[in-house]
């Protein structure tokens, strides 16, 4: 479609005579185009001059503005080095004219205007670098390249608005010039660097210098590392070292928009990928808010932009409610969460706001309002720059200037002023609270808790002035929440332990300040679950999960968890990075389960299942990773490979916060005796070492801690047996050698991960062995003996111990397994096992009901206790918050009553078990 058919608006000619003179240069034009041309020339001496110089070309461009633009760009790479400067200046003049008229007439939206300017800039930089590097090659200063466009390893990064495809009308271009030092011999390094420095300087001069016909782009090279002391072109290695060691937050923000615009695209892409950990932190980075705010204040101080809004002379970019505010807001929000959510990484302002809104980090209406204001601000900026082709964002200082700008905008002076005020204040109101928290007060520390509070400044987390400043703002709210706890002194003591254990504070305190709901959460945890609070002081990064968007969503289940972890592992890099990623991921989900249980969102049964689901997901996702890493040296697993079988509580799918994992490994190598890798192993050694590799992957203490403790003593022959057992040997052992306790353990065995056929066969063997043992008269005597041994080892425990002792959880579960084995039932759940005993005539239904109720009570206590403390403790000695949790889960009216209920339940259950096993004197 041609230009005339797409016009939606036109400027008002501020100087009608100049507008008429411009029209005379163009001959007869359609009415719509004539209004746009006259208005543009009547408001801008610069555009009037361009119209006079390029009238013939312009008239032809009106037929198809996009084709005219494409032709401008297409001619650039065809120029010789000598002809290139003049061709670029002519191309820029024509682009400036076409873009201005398309913008003013509404033919091109803002995004198309800024992208056209950026596309031309890309082509100009690429052509300049290609030609200048070619000249160095011709002089023998650089080696030739197969592809001249890759510039012998030179890399040019577009930064800022050019990187984002958002160049403004008279924008300068921010470039960082680098070169790939690995393409050259070390002895040639200094000569090569000198050549690239020459190329960079010559390119900047070619683009920036004002010559006949104007200039191309003002070129700024100051965003490079340590620009005051470094050359204009650096090696990639030197730049990477700089960012890894001393890179600052503003540089991280700058690299959100970084893009390879010229030269060696592959080397540039590798460099940007290497900087990913620098730009995008693995944890939520709320400290970036303060860094961005500090940058805003420094800019305002430098430019003298503080104070109330005054339109005359107001800076639309840097001033109150301006363009930079919106860009800072968007980039800072991206920096906060982009490390965890790659979907937030978009270089454009529009794209960044959209992605933040889609992920729930910014309300959709706020994102839409901000981008609407951003578009208006940018259009005002373009009009200001079109007047005299000046790199300015400053509103006019007098009435005449405002009248001209209003005419250029196609509106009245009064309407423009009102819209500017409304939009600038709206942006300020939307953004200021995010960047500028209320200043810390000098209010005295309250008398309550002053002895504890007075120690806080000595803790590691408060050793930096910045951490102290943020925490001082937080302290009144934290102390207020602590005083509202059921037992404030106990809660304060636990918070003190949490704070004392923190190795650093800036990131976490910034997180709390930006998300006030977290302060209430940490107080709840300190008041209820001291063990969880201690865990948090060592693993504060798990707080990220609370505000990640789905923390309070429905439980996803094992399949979705496995897929999610597998996705994290696939992008983690090397093996060590994968193990670290697994630990971070598992910690967050483990924390989520604890918080949901603590807050009463799930009960003990659901919490136990979720902990088991989490462990299953870790095993299912990690097993292929461990196997693949092991196979690099020793080859793929022979035959059908190995299968992990969950035993004990994991097999039962009922874990608590501190559970370890009972596992055994069963493999089927078929007729294969050796693996086929670079360092082959005999089959038995292969699976033994693979099993140990898995155990190490789960248990090794790393920077992110360990995943789980692992117990493999339930394997055939216990500690004396091999850590991995062949399928045939496992089946034979269970049928001919296994003790009764091993058959009891088999009632809970559950294949978790491995070859599907192998797991099915293991389950068939399990069921067959259990069925074969039905009615075995030795089971009762063997279980009675085991019970005596357990009581001799552990005693009866205290009255409030839920696990050990006659008639308590371990005793009931052992008896339930015996019932399943005597009945030949393959059920794993204690309730189902007791029911199987009843169905087989081995147990009275009333007794089964007593045991079921007692087991449920003791599990509720066990699950609750393991969340609030990792140590054995009488329930009467618990803090008030922990007591409330126990009473909520057990529905007991008070702790004394709960203690009596547990004692009564243990006596009744113990008596039933002892009577059934025909053991005299044991209750």
C-alpha positions, 0 to 999 in steps of 0.5 A, a space after each residue: 500500500 502506498 504512503 497516501 492511503 495509510 496516512 492517519 494524522 498530520 502535523 500543523 505547519 508552525 511556519 506555513 511559508 516554510 511548509 509551502 516552500 518545501 511543497 514547491 520542491 516536490 511538485 504536485 502531491 496528493 492532499 494527504 501527503 502534502 499536509 504531512 510534508 507541509 506540516 513537517 517542514 513548517 515545524 522543522 528547519 531540519 526536515 525542510 532542508 532534507 525535503 529540498 535536498 532529497 525531493 526527487 527521491 522522496 517523491 518516488 519513495 511515497 509509492 512504496 515506503 517499505 520498498 524504498 527503505 529496503 533498497 536503501 539498506 540493500 545498497 550499503 554492502 555493495 559500496 567500496 571503502 572509499 565510497 562507503 562514507 558518502 553512501 552511508 551519509 546519503 542513506 541516513 539522510 534519506 532514512 531520516 526523511 522517510 522515517 520522519 514523514 512516516 512517523 508524522 503521518 501515522 504510516 509507520 507505528 513507533 515500533 516500525 520507525 525505531 526498528 527501521 533506524 536500528 536496521 540501518 544502523 546494523 547495516 552501516 556498522 557491518 559495512 564499515 567493519 567489513 570494509 575496514 577489516 578488509 583493508 587491514 587484511 590487505 595490508 597484512 595486519 590481519 589474516 584473511 577470513 573465509 567469510 569477510 562478514 565475520 571480520 576476522 573475529 571482530 565482534 560488535 555488540 549493539 547495546 542500549 536502544 540499538 540492541 533492543 531495536 529501539 533507536 530514537 530519531 537522532 539517537 547515538 549508537 552504543 557499541 562494544 567492540 571485541 575480538 576473538 583472541 583464540 583465532 590468533 597465535 599468542 605471539 601475534 596478539 599485540 599486533 592483532 589487537 592494535 589492528 582491531 583498535 584502528 578498525 574501531 576508531 576508524 569505524 567510529 569516525 566514519 559513522 560520527 564525523 560531520 562531513 559533507 552531507 551530514 553524519 551517519 550515527 554519533 557513536 559511543 564506545 564508553 559502555 565497554 569494560 572500564 572505559 576510562 583505562 581500556 582500549 576501544 577494542 578488547 579481547 573476548 577473554 579480557 571482557 569476560 574476566 572483567 564482568 566475572 570479577 568486577 561487573 556492576 549491576 548497571 552493566 548487568 542491566 545493560 546486557 539485557 539489551 546486548 545483541 551481536 550486530 556485526 562481525 563474527 556472530 558465532 563468537 559473539 553469541 558464545 560470549 553472550 552465553 558465557 555472560 548469562 550467569 553474570 547477567 541472570 543470577 540464579 536466585 531472585 535478585 531484589 538487591 537490584 532494586 536498590 542498585 537501580 534506585 541509586 543509579 536513578 539518584 546519581 543521574 538526577 544529581 548529575 543532571 540537576 533533575 530533582 524537585 517537582 515537575 515543571 514542564 519547561 525544560 523538563 527532560 523526557 528521558 531522565 526526568 521525573 516520570 520519564 522514559 528512563 524510569 520505565 526502562 529501569 523499572 522493566 529491566 530491574 524486574 527482569 534482573 530480579 527474576 530472569 535468572 530463574 525464569 528465562 522467559 522474562 529475558 526480552 531485550 525490548 521494553 514492550 516485550 519485557 513488560 509483556 513477559 513480566 505481566 504474563 508471569 505475574 511479576 507486574 499487573 497486566 494493567 500496569 504493564 499496559 499503562 506503562 507501555 502506553 506512556 512509553 510510546 507517547 514519551 518516545 513520540 514526544 522525544 522524536 518530535 523534539 529531535 526532528 526539529 533540528 536533528 538534535 540528540 535532545 529529550 528536553 522540553 522547550 523552555 518558552 511558549 514559542 517552543 511549546 507552540 512549535 512542539 504542539 503543532 508538530 504533535 498535531 494538537 494545541 499547546 494547552 492539550 499537549 501540556 495537560 497530557 504531558 503532566 498527566 502522563 509524567 505524573 502517572 509514570 512517577 506514581 506507578 514506579 516511585 514506590 517500587 524504587 524508593 522505599 520509605 527512609 529508615 527511621 531513628 525510632 528507639 529499639 523497644 524495651 521488649 527483646 532489647 537484650 536480644 536485638 542489641 546483639 543483631 548488629 554483630 551478626 554476619 548478615 548485618 556487617 555491611 552498611 547496606 544490609 544494615 540500612 535495609 534491615 533497619 527499615 524492616 526491623 519495626 515490622 519484624 518485631 511487630 509480627 514477633 510480638 503478635 506470636 503466641 509466645 513472643 519471647 520464644 519466637 524472638 529467640 528462634 528469629 535470633 537464631 535464624 538471623 545469627 545463622 545467615 551468612 549475608 543479608 543484603 539479598 534476603 533483606 531486599 527480598 523481604 522489603 520487596 515482599 512484606 508477606 515474607 516477614 510474616 512467613 518467617 515469623 510463623 516459621 520461627 514461632 512454630 518450626 525452629 528446625 525449619 528456621 535453622 534450615 532457612 538460615 543456611 538455605 535462604 534462597 528457597 524463599 525465592 519459591 514463595 514469590 515465584 508465582 506457583 508456590 500456593 498452586 495445587 500439587 503437580 504430582 510426580 510426573 509433572 515434578 519429574 518433567 520440571 526437574 528434568 528440564 532444569 537439569 537439561 539446561 544446567 551445563 556440566 554434571 556438577 552443575 546438574 547436581 547443584 541444580 537438583 539440590 536447589 530445585 529439591 530444596 524449594 519444593 521441600 520448603 514448599 511442602 513444609 510451609 503448606 503443612 505449617 500453614 494448614 493447607 495440607 494435612 499430615 497424610 497429604 504432606 507425607 505423600 508430597 515428600 514421597 512424590 518429591 523423592 520419587 521425582 528426584 530419583 526419576 530425573 537424576 537417574 538418567 543423568 547419573 547413568 549418562 555421566 557414568 556411561 561416558 567412561 564405562 559405556 551404556 548399562 548392559 542388558 536392561 540396565 538397573 532399576 531403583 527399588 524404594 523400600 521402607 517409608 519411601 516404598 510406603 510413599 510416606 515420608 516426613 521432613 527429615 526422612 532418608 531414602 531406603 533403596 536397593 538396586 536390581 539389574 538385569 544384564 542378560 547374557 552380557 558380561 562386560 560393558 562396552 565403554 572406553 573403560 569397560 567393566 565387568 557387569 557386577 562391578 559396573 552396576 555396583 559402581 553405578 549404584 555408588 555413583 547414584 548414592 554419591 549424587 544424592 548424598 555428596 555435600 556440595 555448595 547447595 548441601 545434599 539431596 538425601 541421606 541414603 540407606 541401602 541396608 535392606 538389600 539382600 544380605 544387608 551390609 554384607 551383600 553387594 550394593 547392586 543385585 542381579 535380578 536372578 540372584 534377587 529372586 533366588 535369594 528371596 525364595 531360598 535364603 531371605 530372613 523373615 525381616 527381609 520378607 517383611 521389608 519386601 511388603 513395602 518394596 516399590 520399583 521407582 525408576 528403570 526399564 519398564 519391563 524390568 520394574 514389572 518383573 521385580 514387582 511380579 517377583 515381589 508379589 510371588 514371594 509374598 504369596 508363597 509365604 502366606 500361612 508360614 507359622 514361623 512368621 509370628 515367632 520371628 516377628 516376636 523375636 524382632 520385636 524383643 530386639 527392637 525394645 532391647 535396643 530402643 526401650 519404651 522411649 518417653 511417653 510422648 515418643 511417637 515412633 519407638 516403643 511397644 504399641 507405637 508407630 514402628 511396632 504397629 507398622 512391623 505388626 502390619 507387615 507381618 499380617 500382610 505376609 501371613 495373608 500373602 497380601 502385596 499391600 504396602 499401606 499399614 491400614 491395607 495390611 491390617 485389613 488383609 490380616 482380618 480378611 485372612 482370619 489372622 486378626 480380629 477386625 476390632 483389633 485392626 481398628 484400634 491399631 489403625 487409629 493408633 497408627 494414624 495418631 502416632 504418624 500425625 505426631 511424628 510428621 509434625 515433630 519432624 517438621 518442627 525439630 530434628 531432635 527427640 523431645 517430649 511434646 510437653 517441652 515444645 515451644 508454643 507454636 509447635 504445640 499448636 501445630 500438634 494440637 491442630 493435626 491431632 485435634 486434641 484440646 491440649 498437650 496433656 490430653 494428647 499425651 494421655 491419648 498417646 499413652 492409652 493408644 500405645 498400651 492398647 496397641 501394644 497389648 493387641 500385638 503382644 497377644 497376637 504374637 503370643 509373647 508373655 509379659 510384653 505390653 
